[in-house]
Amino acid sequence: MRRKIVKNFIIRQYRHVDIIALQEVKVKNKTKLKNNLRNLLPGARIIIDYMNSERGGSALLINQKLMVSETGVSGFEGAAWATVHAASGSIRVASLHAPNTKEERQTYWEWWDSQIDREDWVLVGDFNNVELPEDSKGKSALMQGSEERAWRRMVNRMDSIDAYMATVRTKGGLFTRLAFCRQRYDQARKILKEEKNKQKNDCKEGDDIRREEEDMRIILQEEDNEETMMRLLSKENELRKWELRDAKAWRLRSKERWFREGEAPSRYFYSQLKAKFAREKIAALETEDGNFISSHTEIMEEVERYYRNLYTRVQEIAQIRQAREHMLQLLTSRVTQEEDATLHQVPTEEGLEEVIHDYHKEKSPGLDGLVAEVLQACWSFVKTDCIDMFIDFWERGALTEKNRTAVVKLLPKNS
């Protein structure tokens, strides 16, 4: 059944696309694989890298109307590639299937990193890489991040992007590395939804405790006995614990650092939170042509259009240099040679540890969902990875894609 579905899919797609990449095509031998593909798509140019009957092979099916100048397979089993030419230009395409063992996977990506040049490449594969080593599961988790580091080095050096970002308007299923990120986002959204429901339940719990306490007081007035008194004291103690827990939650939301531990939430903190939301909300926006828009959908479309034009606008190199020189002339205070030498020193373990432990506690979580206390408490066994990351950045002068992710936050402006 699965083979029939794949066969129908290939025949249907071949009418609309020029290149099809296949991985894990499992047959008894390479000759049978090639014959099956020839019978499936007569006339297509076929490049195969066959491994074995258990793991199958990788293949490229190229439309006969395209010119192919080079073909080959990787230095390791599992990759077939070709240089394809069309009227609009040439491109190199590779169909990849990464090995199974952790040592082979790490070496696999290191080999590709050394072989791929700065020309245009499209890598299509079933390697299921993730953004961060800690996101690995199954066999990849046993590698302790070695494969992920090799993968990220290659991606960063090539300044690669996910295919989904380049074909974001394409209709149909796109199963790429970004799909895993979206899956993580869906999981986070589910957690946030559960947290929101938990907050509602906590509020309901507090109301229930208050009502029970009031009932105990009424009963105590009618029946003054020791059992009722003990139940009332128990409810009062339970209510105080709930108020302390609720106060801590509101402290984190309001971001008031000097809020003392144990202080009950007051109207001030609720007003601070409401004022923060009001400051960050954009009620209206003036467009470049002078029109005002207030619809949330129109505002988001205008913001997207503005930043798309801002970051895709092509400027002359002379203009960029002139602007840079002008900015440097405006600087009146500059660092000394001694300060410059200090700033260029490789970070030390002691210096990084001092910075980590100087983080202010009880701040709201960052984009990764972690508060500073987590990093401080776990520093003894995460410091090796953190220090390696900082030193790698210092030596190569390039941050990973995760560190280069920017968050654009719009600030209200009074004209």
DAGICOR-V105023 format. One record per residue. RES is the residue in one small letter. D_FIRST is the distance of its C-alpha to the first C-alpha in Angstrom with 2 decimals. Layout:
RES_D_FIRST ; RES_D_FIRST
This chain:
m_0.00 ; r_3.82 ; r_5.49 ; k_5.16 ; i_6.33 ; v_8.78 ; k_9.89 ; n_10.75 ; f_12.37 ; i_14.45 ; i_15.62 ; r_16.58 ; q_18.36 ; y_20.12 ; r_22.27 ; h_23.67 ; v_24.00 ; d_25.80 ; i_24.18 ; i_20.67 ; a_20.55 ; l_17.70 ; q_17.94 ; e_16.50 ; v_14.87 ; k_14.68 ; v_15.70 ; k_18.65 ; n_21.27 ; k_22.36 ; t_22.97 ; k_19.48 ; l_18.21 ; k_20.85 ; n_20.19 ; n_16.48 ; l_17.60 ; r_20.51 ; n_18.55 ; l_16.28 ; l_19.43 ; p_22.56 ; g_25.72 ; a_24.42 ; r_26.36 ; i_24.22 ; i_25.54 ; i_23.84 ; d_24.92 ; y_23.19 ; m_23.88 ; n_22.44 ; s_19.44 ; e_19.09 ; r_19.38 ; g_18.14 ; g_19.99 ; s_20.83 ; a_21.09 ; l_22.79 ; l_22.10 ; i_25.37 ; n_26.25 ; q_28.76 ; k_31.31 ; l_31.88 ; m_34.33 ; v_33.42 ; s_36.51 ; e_35.31 ; t_32.24 ; g_31.87 ; v_30.21 ; s_31.50 ; g_34.04 ; f_31.39 ; e_27.96 ; g_25.15 ; a_26.47 ; a_26.63 ; w_29.07 ; a_30.81 ; t_33.73 ; v_32.88 ; h_35.64 ; a_35.76 ; a_38.66 ; s_38.74 ; g_38.86 ; s_36.98 ; i_34.59 ; r_32.99 ; v_29.28 ; a_27.66 ; s_24.09 ; l_24.64 ; h_23.01 ; a_25.70 ; p_26.52 ; n_26.09 ; t_29.74 ; k_32.19 ; e_34.70 ; e_32.30 ; r_31.05 ; q_34.66 ; t_35.71 ; y_32.69 ; w_33.79 ; e_37.43 ; w_36.74 ; w_35.02 ; d_37.93 ; s_40.38 ; q_38.63 ; i_37.70 ; d_40.68 ; r_41.57 ; e_39.80 ; d_36.86 ; w_33.63 ; v_30.15 ; l_28.24 ; v_24.49 ; g_22.92 ; d_20.90 ; f_24.09 ; n_24.33 ; n_28.10 ; v_30.17 ; e_33.58 ; l_35.63 ; p_35.56 ; e_36.00 ; d_32.71 ; s_30.82 ; k_28.70 ; g_27.47 ; k_28.24 ; s_29.73 ; a_32.19 ; l_33.64 ; m_34.69 ; q_37.35 ; g_36.78 ; s_37.35 ; e_34.07 ; e_34.49 ; r_38.06 ; a_37.08 ; w_34.35 ; r_36.86 ; r_39.56 ; m_37.43 ; v_36.34 ; n_39.95 ; r_41.50 ; m_39.30 ; d_39.74 ; s_36.00 ; i_34.34 ; d_30.90 ; a_28.90 ; y_28.71 ; m_32.52 ; a_32.65 ; t_30.13 ; v_31.01 ; r_31.21 ; t_27.84 ; k_25.58 ; g_21.98 ; g_20.36 ; l_22.28 ; f_21.32 ; t_24.45 ; r_27.05 ; l_28.76 ; a_25.87 ; f_26.94 ; c_30.49 ; r_29.51 ; q_27.78 ; r_31.09 ; y_32.98 ; d_31.00 ; q_31.80 ; a_35.42 ; r_35.57 ; k_34.40 ; i_37.12 ; l_39.69 ; k_38.83 ; e_39.27 ; e_42.52 ; k_43.73 ; n_43.11 ; k_44.89 ; q_47.85 ; k_48.04 ; n_47.97 ; d_50.66 ; c_52.87 ; k_52.40 ; e_53.24 ; g_56.44 ; d_57.47 ; d_56.95 ; i_59.07 ; r_61.82 ; r_61.93 ; e_62.13 ; e_64.92 ; e_66.84 ; d_66.47 ; m_67.84 ; r_70.84 ; i_71.59 ; i_71.38 ; l_73.58 ; q_76.25 ; e_76.30 ; e_75.84 ; d_77.29 ; n_75.97 ; e_74.60 ; e_71.09 ; t_70.55 ; m_71.99 ; m_69.57 ; r_66.58 ; l_67.86 ; l_68.28 ; s_64.75 ; k_63.36 ; e_65.52 ; n_64.22 ; e_60.60 ; l_61.30 ; r_62.84 ; k_59.80 ; w_57.52 ; e_59.84 ; l_59.81 ; r_56.01 ; d_55.90 ; a_58.62 ; k_56.69 ; a_53.62 ; w_55.85 ; r_57.55 ; l_54.31 ; r_53.39 ; s_56.86 ; k_57.07 ; e_60.69 ; r_61.29 ; w_64.78 ; f_63.75 ; r_65.33 ; e_63.36 ; g_63.93 ; e_65.33 ; a_64.16 ; p_62.33 ; s_64.74 ; r_64.72 ; y_65.16 ; f_61.73 ; y_60.03 ; s_61.94 ; q_60.99 ; l_57.31 ; k_57.70 ; a_59.76 ; k_57.11 ; f_54.44 ; a_56.90 ; r_57.73 ; e_54.13 ; k_53.23 ; i_53.66 ; a_54.91 ; a_55.53 ; l_55.07 ; e_57.12 ; t_55.25 ; e_56.68 ; d_58.06 ; g_60.01 ; n_57.95 ; f_57.22 ; i_53.83 ; s_53.22 ; s_49.69 ; h_47.34 ; t_44.64 ; e_47.22 ; i_48.60 ; m_45.23 ; e_44.56 ; e_48.06 ; v_47.65 ; e_44.38 ; r_46.06 ; y_49.17 ; y_47.48 ; r_45.08 ; n_48.18 ; l_50.07 ; y_47.62 ; t_46.52 ; r_50.04 ; v_51.24 ; q_54.77 ; e_57.10 ; i_57.70 ; a_61.43 ; q_60.99 ; i_58.98 ; r_61.66 ; q_64.43 ; a_62.87 ; r_62.43 ; e_66.06 ; h_67.26 ; m_65.48 ; l_66.97 ; q_70.45 ; l_70.13 ; l_69.73 ; t_73.16 ; s_72.24 ; r_70.41 ; v_69.65 ; t_72.05 ; q_71.23 ; e_71.29 ; e_68.89 ; d_66.60 ; a_66.57 ; t_65.74 ; l_62.83 ; h_61.36 ; q_61.48 ; v_58.24 ; p_57.52 ; t_58.60 ; e_57.15 ; e_60.34 ; g_60.24 ; l_56.64 ; e_57.29 ; e_60.36 ; v_58.43 ; i_55.69 ; h_58.30 ; d_60.25 ; y_57.42 ; h_58.77 ; k_57.33 ; e_56.09 ; k_54.73 ; s_51.65 ; p_48.31 ; g_47.24 ; l_43.97 ; d_42.32 ; g_43.39 ; l_45.80 ; v_49.54 ; a_52.07 ; e_52.77 ; v_49.29 ; l_49.85 ; q_53.39 ; a_52.43 ; c_49.54 ; w_51.41 ; s_52.11 ; f_48.49 ; v_47.14 ; k_50.13 ; t_48.87 ; d_45.78 ; c_47.92 ; i_50.65 ; d_48.21 ; m_46.74 ; f_50.26 ; i_51.50 ; d_48.44 ; f_49.11 ; w_52.80 ; e_52.31 ; r_49.64 ; g_50.91 ; a_47.46 ; l_45.83 ; t_42.14 ; e_40.07 ; k_40.19 ; n_44.01 ; r_44.27 ; t_42.47 ; a_45.12 ; v_45.59 ; v_47.47 ; k_49.70 ; l_51.83 ; l_55.40 ; p_57.49 ; k_60.36 ; n_63.66 ; s_65.02
